[in-house]
Amino acid sequence: MVASVGEVSTPVILIPGFWLNAASWDEVAAALRTRGYPVSALTLPGMASVREDRSGITLRDHVDAVVAAVDAAGGPVVLVGHSAGGALSHAAADARPEKVRGVIYVDSLPLGDGECVNAELPEVDGEIPLPDWSVFSEEDLVDLDEGLRASFRERAVPVPVAVARDPQRLSDPRRYHVPSVAIACEYPSAQIKELMAQGHPWTAEVAAMTDLDFVDLPTGHWPQFTRPGDLVDVIATVLGDWAAT
């Protein structure tokens, strides 16, 4: 189901992953707005530009920014989190389960209590710049051609190191019942489900979710760049389905 203009009132908040800010969602946000969805995108603390002071910014600061956006919306919202933005979305659902209508994880999964986003990314002077492409797996880089890589690197903003390495802190089990959809890109959903069935610790938080569906969108880790139109279609379908229930 795709909503027409004026039919949808639930605000949609787009949350970027590492090295990116609100501008990374521009193409996706514009397309969703033409379909009638009230969409905003966040720039997280310290991520406005390479010149911004990021010293002292923590994972909690990023979580608090998302929670503040949820509170400012007034009513229930849908959170769409890419990569680390999915971890922030999950934390916001934990903090405000009554205000989050649903979460869409874009090539991301819920991050459990005590886990960190990524402790292995190389640090330079207290922050984490976009690494050389050789640091990423082949699966990450599918469809990310030279032009897209150059554009990504030009816009990339270093991540505060604490955002990558601080432990996630969650406390409200109601988060497990927030309707959620995980868009699987670099790894197919069948592979994730197999790990869940095996009780793999990486999927412990995911396995606890009671209202979680998967949609496959085969591409690399940045579908908002590599397959933006298809990503819009998937998000709009999920939003339309939720609006109908």
C-alpha positions, 0 to 999 in steps of 0.5 A: 500500500502506498499512501497518497498526499494528505492520507498519512499523518504519522511523522517519519524521522530518518536517522543517519549512520556513521559519517553521515548527516541529514543530507544523506537522506535527501533523495529518500526524504524527497521521494517519501514526501511526494507520496504524502509522508511528513518526513524529517531527517536528523543531523546528530550532535557533532555531525554537521560538518568536519569543522564541528567540535566533536570532543566529548560527544557520547553515544548517549548524546546521540540517543538523547537527540533522537529521543528529543526529536520523538518528544518534539513530534508530539504524537507517535512517530516512525523511526527509520535508522540506517546502520548505527542509526538503527541502534539509536532508533532502538534506544529511542524505542526503549526510552519512549515505547509509547511514542514510537509507532514503529522502527524500520532498520535499514541494513541494521539490527537492534543493538542490545544492552551492553553492546557497542556499535563498533569498537574496531573502527580505527581512531585518529585523534579522538574521532573516527574518520571514514576509513579506506575502502579496504577496511570494509567487506565486499558485501558492504561495497556492493553497487557503491561505484567509484562515483558514489564512493567519491561523493560519500567521501566528500560528504563524510564527517568523522564520528565521535569515538565514544559513539562507536565504543560506548555501551548501549543502555536499555531498560524497558522491555516494552521495546521488544513489542514495538512493530519493526521491520529490518531491511536486509541489504548486504546479508540476506534475511535468511542468513540472519534468521539462521543465526537467530535459530542457532542462538547466536549472541549477535542476534540475541536482541533481535530474537527477543523482538515479538513484532519484527519482519524482514524485507530483502533489498540486495545491495551494499551497506548504503542503499540510500545511495546505491538503490534509493528508489527501491529503498523508498518503495520498501519504506513506503510499503511498510509505512502504508501497511502500518497506516492501515492497521 
